[in-house]
């Protein structure tokens, strides 16, 4: 990235657009207003309005401004820009102008949209797109595991399978990085990210009227929901996904350490580390999400509830979860 002009107020108001970022924009109609810094005057002015057509000559001039480190967008336009950049996550590894909060939001938007695409059409192409983004996130966290704290701040309470999946991934990663002290391998991180994201894909095969049911579930409805494990396993089999960590998250996130879970009624020693992490993260994410039949729980309350159920969940993980949520609330 070119050198940003040394002006604190400028950096607070604007975000620099590097040549790499500019190349990711639509050439003729940039999605945000473009601003140019004039070193002689020491001020910034709008050069081009978002959505309007940029001439060939204008494109060349904008490229020159970007190369000289003089091209900016308003930080107030960040959400528009975040939606755009979420399609090009790899840029987050080479660009330095973003705050950790901005990066975290871009990751959330990217994975929410990727999961929506995958759930709508669970094909090999959409799985590979997820894997590519998972590799970028793994690299980002491997460089600095403490960054996961910013990611957990982006969790959303929206009632949707895509949002629930992303929330579960964020919580599960926070638990794993806290459990390991940040000493992780990138390949393992990629597998865990995908496992946490895909743990509930079998729910797409459960009729929506059962998933959204407000009254007590009869036995037939409960059995339909429990079959989502097998449905997810079959889906991954069709996609030729055989990664053991991904499968452990899929198959074990409803197992409980006292043997009361499903589908295999496993006890604590029969549940993998990934399965235990996914179980805690999945339950927590379900508790903080708004549902048709109940309002979301406060994150701290949800963590405390799980920590109090040491028979069903790994107590070390639920204690870490409570710790993470307490720190998040005071950050």
HELIX and SHEET records of a PDB file:
HELIX    1   1 UNK A    8  UNK A   13  1                                   6    
HELIX    2   2 UNK A   19  UNK A   24  1                                   6    
HELIX    3   3 UNK A   56  UNK A   67  1                                  12    
HELIX    4   4 UNK A   75  UNK A   77  5                                   3    
HELIX    5   5 UNK A   78  UNK A   85  1                                   8    
HELIX    6   6 UNK A   89  UNK A   93  5                                   5    
HELIX    7   7 UNK A  100  UNK A  120  1                                  21    
HELIX    8   8 UNK A  124  UNK A  143  1                                  20    
HELIX    9   9 UNK A  145  UNK A  147  5                                   3    
HELIX   10  10 UNK A  148  UNK A  152  1                                   5    
HELIX   11  11 UNK A  161  UNK A  180  1                                  20    
HELIX   12  12 UNK A  186  UNK A  198  1                                  13    
HELIX   13  13 UNK A  201  UNK A  205  5                                   5    
HELIX   14  14 UNK A  208  UNK A  211  1                                   4    
HELIX   15  15 UNK A  219  UNK A  226  1                                   8    
HELIX   16  16 UNK A  228  UNK A  238  1                                  11    
HELIX   17  17 UNK A  244  UNK A  252  1                                   9    
HELIX   18  18 UNK A  268  UNK A  270  5                                   3    
HELIX   19  19 UNK A  273  UNK A  288  1                                  16    
HELIX   20  20 UNK A  299  UNK A  307  1                                   9    
HELIX   21  21 UNK A  315  UNK A  330  1                                  16    
SHEET    1   A 4 UNK A  14  UNK A  16  0                                        
SHEET    2   A 4 UNK A  71  UNK A  74 -1                                        
SHEET    3   A 4 UNK A  34  UNK A  38 -1                                        
SHEET    4   A 4 UNK A  43  UNK A  48 -1                                        
END                                                                             
